[in-house]
Every structure is written in C-alpha cells, then in structure tokens.
C-alpha cells in the first residue's frame, strides 16, 4: 500500500467531501474523475515517480474543494457568469486552501487546490505565481482541468470537439500552460491515449445524454438494464436499456430533485488502485 494510504478514514472523508461538492453542480458530473485521470496519465508520460503520480491523481479528485463555499445560485447558473460572479468563483482556490490547511493530508493536496488556476506566465489566480515557482502538480492539473472544462457540456456552451481543445492547449503553451507538459498532453491526445477518459465519469462509464440538458447524466458503476436514472439538472427520469457498453435512455416523466450524494464508485476505485 502507498505510504500515504495508511489512514484510509481520513482519505475517504476528504474524497467524500470532494465528491459531494461536485454533486452540487449538475453540469460537472464526472469532472473530478476526468481531471484526476487526465493528470495521472500526463504525469506518467512525463516520467514522474509513483509517489508523485499518487499526489497528482489525488489532487485531481480534490482540486475543487473550495467550491463548498460558493452559492448554489452561482454554481447552478444556466447563463454565463457576470464579472462580479466570476470574482466570487475565483475565491474557491483560497477557500479550498483554508479548508484543508489543518488537515493531516494538507501537504499532499494543498498545491492542487490552491494553484490549479495559476498560469506559467503569471496571469492566473489567486496569487499570480509564475514560472519555476509554480508547483509541478499544479501545472499538470491546470492542463487537465482546462481541457475537461472545454470538452464538457455546460448550460451556456456546448462541449467543444477535443481536436479544438487540443489546439487551444497547444496555443497556450508557455503562456497559460507549461510548454513541455502541454505538448505532451496534446501528443497523448493525438495518439488516442486519452480517449478512454473523454466524456466518461468513471472506468468504462460513459456519460449519458438527457434530451433536454445534454450529456450530463453519470450512471453508477453498477447500473444495469431496467434501472431508473435521473438527470441531475432537470430531474427527468429515464429507464436504462443496455446498448453495447452504454445505455439508451427512455424518458418516463418528471422526477423529484436528487440529493447530493458522493460517488462511492470513484472513491473506491481510487483506493483500490493505490492499495
């Protein structure tokens, strides 16, 4: 077992909190899993050692902890944020840092939480950290986070084709993104090395599409033919019909709003993979 996995209750509590925070936003299903997997894959390709890769994978799962302090009206807004609202969202990095500052696992995750919106040119937030002062883990998660934001459905924008997102990553090398890591990420994408992560919410769990809201339904790992699934945005209910490795959804009517629950499958997957 990884030496940082010795206190499983502490680790699980941190991951559970991160997963519940993600569940508050109906349009970010699977986001922390994808960021974690993109960053882990990139870290491996970049030659990081096992302990460093563990920190990167964990950091991807908890990087948005600070969003616990964001109002639902902002997190769930269906149109673009105003400059004032965006200034509030930008505070989540600092709030996350304060949230975990006294946690026993803070040294493992604080860079991913506090610095994932920094840029190598110093134009990021919250501190404008630049160049060699920017931690490696933050450089990795920054690329993963930006790519997933571009290629995922949002209420105010359609998911971008991955080829276009790779182009933006490439253009941002040396400015928003680390030049070498950005190039490696684009190369991984061009070779199909990230296809198993794109638009998934877990290992072999493809996001499902609500006809009204888009591909934002994250099916549980144990989903099977005949299960009822709900859209986290509009609460519409669907009957799942097996279709190859995914499901076809049959609309059955409106449902009740869902409770915010952690994705135990993602948490267990991480713990098993690092044991």
Phi, psi and omega in degrees: 000140176304140183300335180275002180257010187290331180253080184298322179300319178295316180296314181297322180296320179294315180292323178296316178299315180299320182291321178293321177299317177298322183296340179294333181256111185296343183262008180243023177303128180081356185300311184292327177295315181295316179300316179299316182287320176300313183293320178297317180296317179295319180298319178296317179294329181280356175090017178290154181279176187300316180295321179294320179295322176302313180297321179294314181297315177296317180300323178296326181287331186248006189299334183259023181306326183295346179291352175299336181268003181270141180292145178302326181297331178273313181299323184261013182295135184265007174230172183298146180290145172285164177305323179293318179293322179295326178295328176290313179303321182298343181283350187295333178294315179291319179298319178297318179300315180294325182297320185258001188307322183257007179284141181303335181263011181307317181301334181281330192239350190295325179293321180291326181283315188277330191244009187287352175252011173282160181234152181292340178270003177084007183263011180269193179222157014266348187246354183068036179289137186227165170054221186294345179285344182281120183301147180303317182300324179290324178296319180293311184290329177302315180293314181298317182295316180295317180297317180293323178299322182287327187259009179249152180290139174227157182297336183253002178202146176282155176298136181280142174302139184303325180300320179292319179295321177298322178297320179292319176300315181297316180294333182271003180297131181084353178241282176281324188241153173302130187298312183291314180294322177298318178295320179295320180296315179297321178296318177301316180295318181296331180269005179080014184284355181240002186297330181285353179256322185306125176059028172250164178237004180178179181300115180061026177248099180281138174300142180254154188255122169279130181303333182269320192252346179101189184282073185235006181268119180261104181289144176293159183299329182267013182300141181219168180305130179095354178289153173263128178238150182239146174283129182289344182269307185255356179067011175300146182250144184225147171267126183274129176241125181303132177220088184068235180266007180227202182225147166265137184254128177255120183293131180243359179125185182278151178234185178270151177305145183269150175285156176280112182234146179290154175272090184297333180295317179295318180297312180296322179299317180295314183295317178297320183291342182244015179269000000 
